[in-house]
Amino acid sequence: MSEETGKPKEGREASEDTKRPSHYAYSVRQDKEGNALFNRIGAAFGHKDSKGFTVELDAMPVDGRVTLRSPQDRLEAKRRGERAAPDDRDQDREA
């Protein structure tokens, strides 16, 4: 919002402020039992032309890896009573 008028800003800033993220950014670590622990560290917003994303991070993972997941993926897993699995690269790295 504009401080002068109290009305929403026009153009790009207004649309980005109200836009929902298409993906959430996570730092994923394994606990002692091998379960994936997802720590949300930011979000990704799709570009209007659908050719890229703007990623906003609130924190940087220690290992430098960021996992992007759609909100729907996590919601569906939760409804099924499952924990979200780490991506395949995490499993390959341990082998």
C-alpha positions as CSV (number, residue, x, y, z in Angstrom):
1,M,0.0,0.0,0.0
2,S,1.1,3.5,-0.7
3,E,1.9,5.4,2.5
4,E,0.5,8.6,1.0
5,T,-2.9,7.4,-0.2
6,G,-3.5,4.2,1.8
7,K,-4.4,2.5,-1.5
8,P,-2.7,-0.6,-2.9
9,K,0.3,0.1,-5.2
10,E,-0.2,-0.3,-8.9
11,G,1.6,-2.5,-11.3
12,R,4.0,-5.3,-10.4
13,E,4.4,-4.6,-6.7
14,A,0.6,-5.0,-6.1
15,S,0.3,-8.3,-7.9
16,E,3.4,-9.8,-6.2
17,D,2.1,-8.9,-2.7
18,T,-1.2,-10.7,-3.2
19,K,0.2,-13.7,-5.2
20,R,0.4,-17.1,-3.6
21,P,3.5,-19.2,-3.9
22,S,3.5,-22.0,-6.4
23,H,6.1,-23.9,-4.4
24,Y,7.6,-23.8,-0.9
25,A,11.3,-24.0,-0.3
26,Y,12.6,-26.5,2.3
27,S,15.8,-27.6,3.8
28,V,15.5,-31.4,4.2
29,R,17.5,-33.3,6.7
30,Q,17.4,-37.0,7.9
31,D,16.8,-37.9,11.5
32,K,18.4,-40.9,13.2
33,E,15.6,-43.2,12.0
34,G,16.0,-42.0,8.4
35,N,12.9,-39.9,8.3
36,A,12.9,-36.7,6.3
37,L,12.6,-33.6,8.3
38,F,11.3,-30.7,6.2
39,N,12.1,-27.1,7.5
40,R,10.3,-24.5,5.4
41,I,12.8,-21.7,4.6
42,G,11.0,-19.8,1.8
43,A,8.8,-19.8,-1.2
44,A,8.8,-19.7,-5.0
45,F,6.5,-17.6,-7.2
46,G,5.9,-18.4,-10.8
47,H,6.5,-15.8,-13.5
48,K,3.6,-14.7,-15.6
49,D,5.2,-16.2,-18.7
50,S,5.6,-19.6,-16.9
51,K,9.3,-19.8,-17.8
52,G,10.8,-19.2,-14.4
53,F,10.4,-18.5,-10.7
54,T,11.3,-15.9,-8.2
55,V,12.6,-17.6,-5.0
56,E,12.5,-15.8,-1.7
57,L,14.4,-17.4,1.1
58,D,14.2,-16.5,4.8
59,A,17.2,-18.7,5.6
60,M,20.0,-20.6,3.8
61,P,20.4,-24.3,4.5
62,V,23.8,-25.4,5.8
63,D,24.4,-27.8,3.0
64,G,23.3,-25.3,0.3
65,R,20.5,-27.5,-1.0
66,V,17.0,-26.2,-1.4
67,T,14.0,-28.6,-2.1
68,L,11.0,-27.0,-3.8
69,R,7.7,-28.7,-3.3
70,S,4.2,-27.7,-4.4
71,P,1.8,-27.1,-1.5
72,Q,-0.4,-29.7,-3.0
73,D,2.3,-32.5,-2.6
74,R,2.6,-31.9,1.1
75,L,-1.2,-31.6,1.7
76,E,-1.9,-34.9,-0.2
77,A,0.7,-36.7,1.8
78,K,-0.6,-35.4,5.1
79,R,-4.2,-36.4,4.2
80,R,-2.9,-40.0,3.5
81,G,-1.1,-40.0,6.8
82,E,2.3,-40.3,5.2
83,R,5.4,-38.3,5.8
84,A,6.8,-36.6,2.7
85,A,9.8,-38.6,1.4
86,P,13.1,-37.0,0.6
87,D,13.9,-36.6,-3.1
88,D,15.8,-39.3,-5.0
89,R,19.1,-37.5,-4.9
90,D,19.2,-37.7,-1.1
91,Q,18.7,-41.5,-1.2
92,D,21.4,-41.8,-3.9
93,R,23.9,-39.8,-1.9
94,E,23.6,-42.1,1.0
95,A,24.2,-45.3,-1.1
